[in-house]
Amino acid sequence: MVREARTTDPRELSTAGLALLGRIAAVTHSKRFPEWVDEALHLVRVGAFADASELFVLERGAASLWLVGAEGSDADAFCSVERFDVGEGYPGVVAQSRHALSTRELRSDARYLRPEVLARGYHAYAAVPLLRGERLFGTLQVAWSAGSPDVARGQRFVEAVAPVLTAALLAARGDLESLPAPRGTRAVGEWLDDQAQRLQRFSHAEEVSVALLTPDSKGVADCGSSGATRVLCTRLSTAGPAGCPHADALAHGHVLEGPRSRWPAPCRCTLPAGYAQVMEVPLRDEGETLGYASLAWREPVERRPTRLLASLLFMGWSLPASLRPTFEARPVPAVFAPVTGRDTHHLGLQCFGPFTVYVDGRLVPRSAFRRAKALDILKTLILRQGRPISRDALVERLWPDADLEAGARSLHVAMHDLRRVVEPDRPGRRWDYVLSHGDMFFLDLGSNCSVDLLQWRELLAAARTANAKGAGDAEVIGLLERATALYRGDLFADDPDSAWCLAARATCRDQLLDALDRLARLYERVGEADRAVLTLRRAVQADPFRESAHQRLIEALERAHRVDEARDCFEVFLEVAWADGEAPLDAHMSTLGRRLGLPLGRRSAR
């Protein structure tokens, strides 16, 4: 039987129960969250005469409950599932209904979703929401496995404890909220440093980095750190959440732990060596992820690192809310910013990564285009770099299965849709960008149109020219840094299967790898070994199947006396190289492996 419980007046408790309630209040008052959780749950279990107790907290800005503590001899079984969405599982049902529930028939209740707990013999359960007015903070549960427990009495005690824990959780949310929002973009970096240092004190992490994403979430706009070392994943830095191998897990945070050799290969290559545990925590406001905090420990922080993750997600620190005005005020990338003082619209086109269109500095959502082919036309014209293309060639490329007459009609409709979006309010069909002459179409790439692909090519050419003329290293480094910063992902990454852009995409990737290699060599020449390593990590990320990129990274780490990281990266190379079966290494890589002291066994030079 499942019954809904009523609210308990503490005066209904026994003297012993009141004494325990007082001890719980004292514990939560004297210790910081989550340090009081285990002791408080122990007292809850004793007061309810239960065999186990647990506390779930509600993730701030999300509809997810996280297990922040479980107490009793079977705590490991309760930890078998550490997150429920609201409405899912017993904690989720209680959170959704905002009413307490109890049962003596747990084994037959389909809402209970942890078979490991049932396998330990638990048959009775009581759950209470933690509420302050209409605000939900979490749920508190107790469970029984032995005999015929007095569930009603246990439930009354848990209900009496609920307001005490709610007050403690409410206070915990103020722990990271007192820093004022920065004024002006110059203060953001310093403010992020302050947040990283505060988070370090709270978590006892060796290093903490706090990163603010760009408005398009395709990279990092600003980053603060608690010390000299940044622990932010280079994939997050260069491509945003989409570049992370844990993109789905990042929605609710992610923990890397255990032997580093068991970490995913991209993480071993893109995170600094020497850390036994790394945690990524999203910073959200109104459901939107604005940034990430990365925390790193050289020794495991505790047996259940997700407890700290749950605590951080619950508190939310209010960082995203404070950043919201600054985040929205941040300018779009300079290449897409409008030029003031002109009476025509400014068109900005981002080709690297998912294709993105800006009109007068404002991001144009894909939904603004009624036909996907309108974007394909624009991409095709960009690749032509201002050179005209015939109507028939466009039709053959974009509507290969249509006859010329039907294809021409489709082209006319899609072209109208394209111009409607990128050139609004142009009287008399006087187009500024998508122009035609007879049956020829071309894109006007004048001063009112900014295209990252074209700027990329110009910067690479300028770097080659500067190098040929004997310019100083600093000048060439600056040009290559500006060029590689534009490469936010593969060309037209939102259209991976279209054959018409595959050759251009491969060319750009080759150019990136060449630029990164030259940049890394220059960094090493001017004594910037750490920057050289980061640059070469990015090269491996861009093309993990290119042996020369792995080789350059491993050698750079070896020269920088970072031998453990070099070994990690060599093992990653072997995983990639032998994904389809073991094969002999070439002589150079075999020598490099032996020099690093790796047991290559029967792997021999070919």
Beta strands, then each sheet from edge to edge (+ up, - down):
strand 1: 2-4
strand 2: 52-58
strand 3: 64-71
strand 4: 83-85
strand 5: 101-103
strand 6: 124-132
strand 7: 135-144
strand 8: 207-213
strand 9: 220-225
strand 10: 254-256
strand 11: 277-285
strand 12: 288-297
strand 13: 347-350
strand 14: 356-359
strand 15: 362-364
strand 16: 389-390
strand 17: 434-437
strand 18: 440-443
strand 19: 449-451
sheet 1: 1+ 5- 6+ 7- 2+ 3- 4+
sheet 2: 9+ 8- 12+ 11- 10+
sheet 3: 15+ 14- 13+ 19+
sheet 4: 16+ 18- 17+
end
